Amino acid sequence: MGSLDGKVALVTGAGSGVGAAIARRLDAEGATVAVLDGDSTGAELASRGLRRGMVVRADVADPIQVDGAVRAVVDHFGRLDVLVNNTGSGECGPTAAGSTMDITDEQWHAALAARLDGTFYGTRAALRAMKGQGSGVIVTVAAECRHLAHHSAVDGAMRGFTAAVARDVAPLGILVGGVAPDCADYLVPDDIAAAVLGLLGPDGERLSGQTITTRGTSG
């Protein structure tokens, strides 16, 4: 018996890397996992290693596509218990370089659209689906890139967003938390997946509203 037996989970950005690792970990714990990615080929490949679930193609920066993706999951499985907003690290990494003076408008808006906007759209759609259930967990994974101004801006916004949403939906029985991996942690996706799983377990209620920074600690 897994800790997530009977639960339906949706993981965004799950076509590769950290998202795929999270999908595998939730599947191993018994969840039915919907793999969402803008790359349908990557999502299909990632889903092949799962015991159960479905593939959903959507651009997380498009609210209409995100709403449709969540609706598809609920229509197919009848409920949604877990959303993992895996916003990715973009060009963030321990060797990524870039002065604030060199950040282009495109890089700035891309970071906000794919990471901050995508998290809001996914969270909003999931909350609408979870509201009537009286339960649910939303976890946002966002890289902590202190050396890149645009990603640091997103990280700070994510933490505030997570805390505010947790307060808002606590009366509905929905928990909201975050995981902020250090850039180097992206080299070990399974560590991040373990941190996400920790927020879906018994500690989830105590940590709701908080964003946990990981530093390569394997679970």
C-alpha positions as CSV (number, residue, x, y, z in Angstrom):
1,M,0.0,0.0,0.0
2,G,1.3,3.4,-1.0
3,S,0.8,6.7,0.8
4,L,-1.2,8.0,-2.1
5,D,-3.4,5.1,-3.0
6,G,-6.6,6.2,-4.5
7,K,-5.4,9.8,-5.1
8,V,-5.5,11.5,-8.5
9,A,-2.5,13.8,-9.1
10,L,-1.7,16.3,-11.9
11,V,1.9,17.2,-12.4
12,T,2.8,20.1,-14.8
13,G,6.1,20.2,-16.7
14,A,6.2,16.4,-16.3
15,G,7.6,15.5,-19.7
16,S,11.2,15.4,-18.5
17,G,13.6,16.1,-15.7
18,V,12.2,17.1,-12.3
19,G,8.5,16.9,-13.4
20,A,9.0,13.4,-14.7
21,A,10.8,12.4,-11.5
22,I,7.9,13.7,-9.4
23,A,5.4,11.9,-11.6
24,R,7.3,8.6,-11.1
25,R,7.5,9.1,-7.3
26,L,3.8,9.8,-7.0
27,D,3.0,6.8,-9.2
28,A,5.2,4.6,-7.0
29,E,3.2,5.7,-4.0
30,G,0.0,4.6,-5.6
31,A,-1.4,7.8,-7.1
32,T,-3.0,8.0,-10.5
33,V,-0.9,10.5,-12.3
34,A,-1.8,12.9,-15.1
35,V,1.3,14.0,-16.9
36,L,1.0,17.5,-18.3
37,D,3.5,19.1,-20.6
38,G,3.6,21.4,-23.6
39,D,5.7,18.8,-25.4
40,S,3.2,16.0,-26.1
41,T,6.1,13.6,-27.2
42,G,7.9,14.1,-23.9
43,A,4.7,13.7,-21.9
44,E,4.0,10.4,-23.7
45,L,7.5,9.1,-23.1
46,A,7.3,10.1,-19.4
47,S,3.9,8.4,-19.0
48,R,5.1,5.0,-20.3
49,G,6.9,4.3,-17.1
50,L,3.8,4.9,-15.0
51,R,1.4,2.2,-13.9
52,R,-1.7,4.3,-14.4
53,G,-2.7,7.8,-15.5
54,M,-3.1,9.9,-18.6
55,V,-1.3,12.5,-20.8
56,V,-2.5,16.1,-21.1
57,R,-0.8,18.5,-23.5
58,A,-1.1,22.2,-22.4
59,D,0.9,25.4,-22.3
60,V,0.8,26.5,-18.7
61,A,1.1,30.1,-19.7
62,D,-2.3,29.8,-21.4
63,P,-5.2,29.9,-18.9
64,I,-7.7,28.4,-21.4
65,Q,-5.4,25.4,-22.0
66,V,-4.8,25.0,-18.3
67,D,-8.5,25.1,-17.4
68,G,-9.1,22.5,-20.2
69,A,-6.4,20.3,-18.9
70,V,-7.7,20.2,-15.3
71,R,-11.3,19.7,-16.6
72,A,-10.0,16.8,-18.7
73,V,-8.5,15.1,-15.6
74,V,-11.6,15.6,-13.5
75,D,-13.8,14.4,-16.3
76,H,-11.7,11.3,-16.8
77,F,-11.0,10.3,-13.1
78,G,-13.9,12.1,-11.3
79,R,-11.7,14.1,-9.0
80,L,-8.4,15.9,-8.5
81,D,-6.6,15.4,-5.2
82,V,-3.1,16.7,-5.9
83,L,-1.6,19.4,-8.1
84,V,2.1,19.8,-8.5
85,N,3.0,23.1,-10.2
86,N,6.5,22.2,-11.5
87,T,7.5,25.5,-13.0
88,G,11.0,24.4,-14.0
89,S,14.3,26.2,-13.7
90,G,14.5,27.7,-17.2
91,E,18.0,28.9,-17.8
92,C,18.7,28.9,-14.1
93,G,21.6,26.8,-13.0
94,P,24.7,26.9,-10.9
95,T,26.7,28.1,-13.9
96,A,24.1,30.3,-15.5
97,A,25.5,33.8,-16.0
98,G,23.7,37.1,-16.5
99,S,23.8,40.6,-15.2
100,T,20.5,42.3,-14.5
101,M,21.7,44.8,-17.2
102,D,21.8,42.0,-19.7
103,I,18.3,40.5,-19.0
104,T,16.2,41.0,-22.1
105,D,12.5,41.9,-22.1
106,E,11.8,38.5,-23.6
107,Q,13.7,36.7,-20.8
108,W,11.8,38.7,-18.1
109,H,8.4,38.1,-19.5
110,A,9.1,34.4,-20.3
111,A,10.1,33.8,-16.7
112,L,6.9,35.4,-15.4
113,A,4.7,33.7,-18.0
114,A,5.9,30.2,-17.7
115,R,6.6,30.2,-13.9
116,L,4.4,32.8,-12.1
117,D,1.5,33.0,-14.5
118,G,1.5,29.2,-15.0
119,T,1.4,28.6,-11.3
120,F,-1.5,31.0,-10.8
121,Y,-3.5,29.4,-13.7
122,G,-2.9,25.9,-12.5
123,T,-3.6,26.7,-8.9
124,R,-6.9,28.5,-9.7
125,A,-8.1,25.7,-11.9
126,A,-7.2,23.1,-9.3
127,L,-8.9,25.0,-6.5
128,R,-12.1,25.2,-8.4
129,A,-12.0,21.4,-8.9
130,M,-11.1,20.7,-5.3
131,K,-13.5,23.1,-3.6
132,G,-16.4,20.7,-3.5
133,Q,-14.3,17.8,-2.2
134,G,-13.3,19.3,1.1
135,S,-9.7,18.3,0.5
136,G,-6.7,18.6,-1.8
137,V,-3.0,19.5,-1.8
138,I,-1.2,21.9,-4.1
139,V,2.6,22.0,-4.2
140,T,4.6,24.5,-6.2
141,V,8.2,23.7,-7.2
142,A,10.2,26.8,-8.2
143,A,13.9,27.1,-8.4
144,E,15.7,29.4,-6.0
145,C,18.1,31.3,-8.3
146,R,19.5,34.1,-6.2
147,H,22.1,35.0,-8.9
148,L,19.5,35.8,-11.6
149,A,17.2,38.8,-10.9
150,H,14.3,37.7,-13.0
151,H,14.1,34.2,-11.4
152,S,14.7,35.7,-8.0
153,A,11.7,38.0,-8.6
154,V,9.6,35.0,-9.5
155,D,10.8,33.0,-6.4
156,G,9.8,35.8,-4.1
157,A,6.4,36.1,-5.7
158,M,5.9,32.4,-5.5
159,R,6.5,32.3,-1.8
160,G,4.1,35.1,-1.1
161,F,1.5,33.5,-3.4
162,T,1.8,30.2,-1.7
163,A,1.3,31.7,1.8
164,A,-1.7,33.8,0.7
165,V,-3.4,31.0,-1.1
166,A,-2.9,28.6,1.9
167,R,-4.6,31.1,4.2
168,D,-7.4,31.7,1.7
169,V,-8.3,28.0,1.2
170,A,-7.6,26.6,4.6
171,P,-11.3,26.6,5.6
172,L,-11.9,24.4,2.5
173,G,-9.6,21.7,3.8
174,I,-7.1,22.4,1.0
175,L,-3.3,22.5,1.8
176,V,-0.9,24.6,-0.2
177,G,2.9,24.4,0.1
178,G,6.0,25.0,-1.9
179,V,9.5,23.5,-2.6
180,A,12.3,25.8,-3.6
181,P,15.3,23.8,-4.8
182,D,18.7,25.3,-4.9
183,C,19.8,25.5,-8.5
184,A,22.3,22.6,-8.0
185,D,19.5,20.4,-6.8
186,Y,18.1,20.2,-10.3
187,L,21.0,17.9,-11.0
188,V,19.3,15.4,-8.6
189,P,15.6,15.4,-9.6
190,D,14.8,12.5,-7.2
191,D,15.7,14.7,-4.2
192,I,13.1,17.3,-5.3
193,A,10.5,14.6,-5.8
194,A,11.2,13.4,-2.3
195,A,10.6,16.9,-0.9
196,V,7.3,17.2,-2.8
197,L,6.2,13.8,-1.4
198,G,7.0,15.1,2.1
199,L,4.4,17.9,1.7
200,L,1.8,15.3,0.6
201,G,2.3,13.3,3.8
202,P,1.5,13.9,7.5
203,D,3.7,17.0,7.6
204,G,1.7,18.7,4.9
205,E,-0.8,20.3,7.3
206,R,1.9,21.7,9.6
207,L,3.8,23.1,6.6
208,S,0.9,24.5,4.7
209,G,1.7,28.0,3.5
210,Q,5.4,27.5,3.8
211,T,8.0,27.1,1.0
212,I,10.7,24.6,1.9
213,T,14.2,25.2,0.5
214,T,16.0,22.1,-0.4
215,R,19.8,21.7,-0.4
216,G,20.4,18.2,-1.9
217,T,18.9,16.2,0.9
218,S,17.7,12.9,-0.4
219,G,14.5,11.5,0.9
